[in-house]
Amino acid sequence: MKAIVFAVLCLAGSAYAAPFAYVPNEKSGTISVIDTATDTVVRQLNAGKRPRGIGSDPEGRQIFVSDASNGSLLAIDNAAGSSVTLALGRSPEGVSVSPDGRLVAVAVEEGNSVALFDAATHARLADIPVQGRNPEHAVFSPDSRYLYVSAEEAEQVDVIDVALRRQSGSVAVGLRPRGIGFAPDASRVYVACEMANAVYVIDPATLRTLATVPAGRNANGIAVHPDGRSVFVSNGMDGNVMRIDTTRNEVTATIAVGKRPWNMAITPDGSKLYVANGRSNSVSVIDTASARKLADIPVGELPWGVVIR
C-alpha cells in the first residue's frame, strides 16, 4: 500500500513540475493553460474582461495579468483560480515579474509610466514615469536591477533603475519598439522594432546599438533561447517567426505560423517555442532545433502572449 501511495505521489509531483504555458485571450477574458508535454489545453482561468500582458513568479504559484478593460492588474492564485484586483491606470499592457520573484512591473500606456508592485504583498511601490509615450513592455534584466521599457510612440528604449525608482537612461532604436529579450548572461538586449522591420542589438553596458538585423514586416515579439545562441522574432504582417543566429546577427530560418503572431515564450529546456497568433486564435509550437512547426493549439479569442512556468 505504501508503495502505491508513493508511486501516485511521484506521478502527481512529476505532472505538477511539467512546464505549463499560460496564454491570455484578450477577447475571451480567459487564460488558456497548455501542458507543454502534450501540447493540449488542460485548463481555463478567468482573467477579467480584456487580459493582455502576463507574467508569473518563478514557481508558477501566482499569475499576474493586466486587464485593459478596467485598468487593473489581476494577481491570480494558480492553484485556487481566485484573484486579487489591483488598481493601475488606463490601458495597462505588458507585465513582467523580476527573476528573483520579488517585484511585478506593468507598462501603463496612457500614464506613460511603469507601475511597480511587491509580488508577495501586492503593495504598490512606485509609479515611474518614462520618456516614451504609450509604453507597451517593461522587462526586467536577469539580475532584476533594471527595467527596459519599449513604447509605441518612441524611437528609443527607456531604462529604469529599479532601486532608485526612476529612469536612468535610454538607447536609440527604430520606430515603435515592441518586444524585448535579454541574453542569458545579460551581455546583450534584443529589441523588435515594428515600423523598422528589424531587431536591434543593444550593449547594456554602454546603452549603444551594436547591430541591426533585418526582420519581417511588423517585427514584434522577442524570445531568447536559454543557450543564448538564437533569438526568435515574430513578424505580425508576414505570419511567421524568424530565428536569428546571435553570433553572426543573421536570420537562419523562417517558420510560417498563424495570423498576426505576437508575443512568445520558450520552454526552460529551450526545446520548444510557443507563439500567440492573435488573429488565428491559436498558439503555434515550434521545435527550436529544427526550426519546424510542430502544432497549432486552439485557444481563446485574440491571444496576446505567452508565459511558461
Secondary structure, DSSP 8 states (H G I E B T S, - for coil): -HHHHHHHHHHHHHHHHS-EEEEEETTTTEEEEEETTTTEEEEEEE--SSEEEEEE-TTSSEEEEEETTTTEEEEEETTT--EEEEE--SSEEEEEE-TTSSEEEEEETTTTEEEEEETTT--EEEEEE-SSEEEEEEEE-TTSSEEEEEEEE-SEEEEEETTTTEEEEEEE-SSSEEEEEE-TTSS-EEEEETTTTEEEEEETTTTEEEEEEE--TTEEEEEE-TTSSEEEEEETTTTEEEEEETTTTEEEEEEE-SSSEEEEEE-TTSSEEEEEETTTTEEEEEETTTTEEEEEEE-SSSB---EE-
